[in-house]
Amino acid sequence: MYEYIEDRVLEVANYIVESGATVRQAAKKFGISKSTVHKDMSERLRYIDPNVAEQVREAVSYTHLRAHET
């Protein structure tokens, strides 16, 4: 995998974990498509850093649950 892709994946992942952002919010923040964010988080991240991948899964699940609490 190209280094610039790994860098992007980690940068987006850390943003999601720290801010609790949704895939849509992360895509807008980094100027990439939602499908790219989704592929980065669901496929690429687990090979780059499995620990961060788990943190992202937890953050996204929590964000998804929070959005439905109304």
C-alpha positions as CSV (number, residue, x, y, z in Angstrom):
1,M,0.0,0.0,0.0
2,Y,1.3,3.5,-0.8
3,E,2.5,5.5,2.1
4,Y,0.2,8.4,1.3
5,I,-2.8,6.1,1.6
6,E,-1.6,4.8,5.0
7,D,-1.0,8.3,6.2
8,R,-4.6,9.3,5.1
9,V,-6.2,6.3,6.7
10,L,-4.5,7.0,10.0
11,E,-5.2,10.7,9.9
12,V,-8.9,10.1,9.2
13,A,-9.1,7.3,11.8
14,N,-7.6,9.5,14.5
15,Y,-10.0,12.3,13.6
16,I,-13.0,9.9,14.0
17,V,-11.7,8.6,17.3
18,E,-10.9,12.0,18.8
19,S,-14.0,13.9,17.5
20,G,-16.6,11.1,17.3
21,A,-17.2,12.2,13.7
22,T,-19.4,10.3,11.4
23,V,-18.2,8.9,8.1
24,R,-20.0,11.8,6.3
25,Q,-18.4,14.4,8.6
26,A,-14.9,12.8,8.1
27,A,-15.3,12.8,4.3
28,K,-16.3,16.4,4.3
29,K,-13.4,17.4,6.6
30,F,-10.8,15.6,4.5
31,G,-12.3,16.3,1.1
32,I,-12.7,12.7,0.1
33,S,-15.8,10.6,-0.7
34,K,-17.8,8.7,1.9
35,S,-17.0,5.5,0.1
36,T,-13.3,6.2,0.5
37,V,-13.7,6.8,4.2
38,H,-15.7,3.6,4.5
39,K,-13.2,1.5,2.6
40,D,-10.3,3.0,4.6
41,M,-11.9,2.4,7.9
42,S,-13.5,-1.0,7.2
43,E,-10.8,-2.6,5.1
44,R,-7.4,-0.8,5.0
45,L,-7.1,0.3,8.7
46,R,-7.2,-3.2,10.1
47,Y,-4.0,-4.1,8.2
48,I,-2.3,-0.8,9.1
49,D,-3.2,-0.6,12.8
50,P,-5.6,-3.2,14.3
51,N,-5.8,-1.3,17.6
52,V,-6.9,1.9,16.0
53,A,-9.3,0.0,13.9
54,E,-11.0,-1.3,17.0
55,Q,-11.2,2.2,18.4
56,V,-12.8,3.5,15.2
57,R,-15.4,0.7,15.3
58,E,-16.3,1.6,18.8
59,A,-16.4,5.3,18.0
60,V,-18.6,4.8,15.0
61,S,-20.9,2.4,16.8
62,Y,-21.3,4.9,19.6
63,T,-21.9,7.8,17.2
64,H,-24.5,5.7,15.3
65,L,-26.3,4.8,18.6
66,R,-26.2,8.4,19.8
67,A,-27.8,9.6,16.6
68,H,-30.8,7.4,17.2
69,E,-31.4,8.4,20.8
70,T,-34.1,11.0,20.1
